[in-house]
Amino acid sequence: MIRVERAAEARRTRESWSAFELSHAQEELPTAVELPEHPGLWQVAGGEISPYLGEGLEVAYPHATPDELYAAAARAWPAWREADPEVRVRLCLEVCDLIHARAARFVPATMHTAGQSAGMAAAGSGTNALDRGLEAVAAAWEAMRRVTPSATWTGRFGKHDVSLAKRYRIVPRGVAVVVTCASFPAWNAYPAILANLATGNPVIVKPHPTAVLPMAMAVAACREVLSAAGFDPGLVTLAVDSAERPIAKELIKHPACRIVDFTGSAAFGSWVEANAFPAVAYTETSGLNSVVIDTFDEQVLRALAGSLCLFSAQMCTSPQNLFVPRRVFADFADGLAGAVRQISTVPRRAAAMLAAIQSDSTLSLVSRMRSAGSVVLDALPYEHPEFPGARTCGPLLVATEDRAVYGEERFGPIAFLVPVDDRDEGLARAASDASTHGAITAFCYSTDEGFVARAEDAFAWAGAALTSNVTGPMPLNFSAAYSDYHVSGLNPAGNASLTDDSFVAGRFRITQSRRPA
Amino acid sequence: MIRVERAAEARRTRESWSAFELSHAQEELPTAVELPEHPGLWQVAGGEISPYLGEGLEVAYPHATPDELYAAAARAWPAWREADPEVRVRLCLEVCDLIHARAARFVPATMHTAGQSAGMAAAGSGTNALDRGLEAVAAAWEAMRRVTPSATWTGRFGKHDVSLAKRYRIVPRGVAVVVTCASFPAWNAYPAILANLATGNPVIVKPHPTAVLPMAMAVAACREVLSAAGFDPGLVTLAVDSAERPIAKELIKHPACRIVDFTGSAAFGSWVEANAFPAVAYTETSGLNSVVIDTFDEQVLRALAGSLCLFSAQMCTSPQNLFVPRRVFADFADGLAGAVRQISTVPRRAAAMLAAIQSDSTLSLVSRMRSAGSVVLDALPYEHPEFPGARTCGPLLVATEDRAVYGEERFGPIAFLVPVDDRDEGLARAASDASTHGAITAFCYSTDEGFVARAEDAFAWAGAALTSNVTGPMPLNFSAAYSDYHVSGLNPAGNASLTDDSFVAGRFRITQSRRPA
């Protein structure tokens, strides 16, 4: 529990801390996952094709029906919900440790489904995602611990004192469905799975059909830890579907569903938020992350180029729209294109930074966006030094003033340079887009303190996390567990925040009993 | 702030405490309410008819459209949301103090709308409701205070340390609509209004059309305190409607609505929960509160009779269904009827306990329920010593095994005695009804520790607050601020709990900004 307490402290102070040491060891791509006692018939899913190899993964998973998964959860629940919260929290930490111990196996699993680089798979989807998971466990632990388990109450009624002995219990809400995304599943899955488990709820994990493997491995880790501790592994199960026959809606509308954690498209996220009832929904979707330029130099261009290249901008924190005053537009566009080229045209750098493109549909989108404005930098594939068949694509930079083009999320290595009359117009548009269409991050470059302060206010009310004037080695859109709140819940980019109290407080309820003392 | 800290401590320890001294002073029934600068045309509402006098109240209120109310909120919001949370919390406490200072005016306002007795209006709807309000303010204060306002973060990237200065802000969610009920509005209204204000949200209060006056007076108190502190009173407004032209749905579906607090019928509560999105909803509705009898004596019968009589069982905590083993059914039924008669047939006692019937429709329901089973005790009016025109009605006790009769909430002085084969059948039915139909409270009488323990488990999972073996001067269904969690959120009787962390944690969000340190 020392690490959970330490995590809780880091969450309070929001200083830098990690519970997990980063290693870059890497094993072979797993060809099977062990899920003993898991309901369902085993078969290859079919949707998993390595972005690096262009070949199907051919890993078999159990295919259970929603009713089978809910039945497993129902059988497993009673012992878990009655377990001491501290026992649950300890086992959540063991799950983190087991996943961490297998990091070298998770790295290729993440690479060959999400398309991330080895480095990002080890850090962002590895230690950082585990830290986000532990952060959620710590938040849940603190929230449960604030509930006094018992009290003696003495009140006066007329001339008499009445003393009651009261007992307060943490009662978990019920079965949780965790729907994960294709390109960065671990980062949201770990907090959701672990927050649900810590607060006593069974979990059904429904991965994106193209990125099942890392989630199946995480489910396996949960089940192993739970089984070893004497709990029914039915507490954590895997729901496998396909693009042709999706089952997320069926899982969410199941009468026993009480909690939904969703990461994915804004369209489906809105459906979840509006239709999850009687379940509570925690969502992260997407939006229009913007950069507001007032002043810039070479360092700024390098930092922005890095952010546009990082994992080919397939991150929910990647910027898409750059608002640039007309007076400096041409210089900025030229400079940025040059800075991007320094990464995207050098295969070794490109491989480490851009990695691979998760989905074929992203390449089609890039193609279509070429004609959406004036191309500042064309999107070109690079030759991956290690995987010649990798699906790669450098950033496309398009200059446009057409709101119909940039006023929508264009997922992938696509950025729009939008000329504006001045910095204030840029800020106003960016903040308004964040409010209206959602945004997780925002970026601002200015040497004018007054303007930075105005930007901080504007994005605070719009609900986007603002990074101002940051250059140097840290990726601009890096988000630190325990320190950076991820998603505000104030705009359409999601209603849940990693990790505020409201992310955990509704996953359990409190019931009480009282009797004469 | 000392009292807020003290309230937070009471909420942690859940011991007995009150910030407000009870007085039984009583002024004349107010004939007007002052709401300077409030939008809307002033006219008498028409729905308010005193249950004690049988006459219309003829108080005029401003009738504003939803758009006018939202516009007022929008104008008032910026200064309030940017105010220091401590300033907001202090002003919430001032609102409590001003309402408390006017307690003698609130008492007749509550009596002549809700039909409560003077004693209940002063205590339950007065000091206890204010304590519930302060409890919510304390919870909000603690939740906001847990968010560190700033941090310096230093992380290592490659060979370089990166230091960032981070700022975290509490950002209120937006306009809140508080829909209050007819018979006990203050108790839920104060926590909702004050939790919203403390966390920075404007509030539109939509009272039940038959019980506007006490809510209008509360709104007036809020506006006076806010205006005196230099804030725009548009932060708290009153929405007045009628049974013929209800406006709650229009208020809730307004595009600017972000929070809904609802107290009222289960049917409308379900609509709110399912349709509030994108607003978050906090509801308390109703359900089937049960009593499970194993053993009983004279004291038990007196306690139960008191609870059935208290405010003519027009409380969300009043028991309705009493499950009684057949072997003792006749004795129990006779004894309970006798114990009720000792209250209901003595006008002085009846006036203090039963008070008046809020709505005419309750009397019709009582009439219909007479033929729903075998009448154990008929419901008879009593002559109120002070108000000869008062609408009164003693409890109706009906013996029935028909689930269609007792398996639904029958609001008012109606209780069903349900014979069961044994105590375990009674417990199973009561707990199942709580899960399926909702329940806020449950009661159990048994000298067998093992059975009480089973009842505690069963009602804990069903989400009803259990009171076991309590007799004596405390009304059985009394719920103490700071100590008793009210509504669990685990069954259809509502999704919000007074006052757990989840009641406040979602009313504000957190946004952050960061820059080089």
Interface residues (C-beta under 8 A of the other chain):
Chain A: R12 T13 R14 E15 S16 R81 A143 R146 V147 T148 A151 T152 W153 T154 G155 F157 G158 H160 V162 L164 K166 R167 Y168 R169 V171 R173 E273 A274 F277 P278 V452 E456 F459 A460 W461 G463 A464 A465 L466 T467 S468 N469 V470 G472 P473 M474 A480 S483 D484 Y485 S488 G489 L490 S497 D500 D501 S502 A505 G506 R509 I510 T511 Q512 S513 R514 R515 P516
Chain B: R12 T13 R14 E15 S16 R81 A143 R146 V147 T148 A151 T152 W153 T154 G155 F157 G158 H160 V162 L164 K166 R167 Y168 R169 V171 R173 E273 A274 F277 P278 V452 E456 F459 A460 W461 G463 A464 A465 L466 T467 S468 N469 V470 G472 P473 M474 A480 S483 D484 Y485 S488 G489 L490 S497 D500 D501 S502 A505 G506 R509 I510 T511 Q512 S513 R514 R515 P516
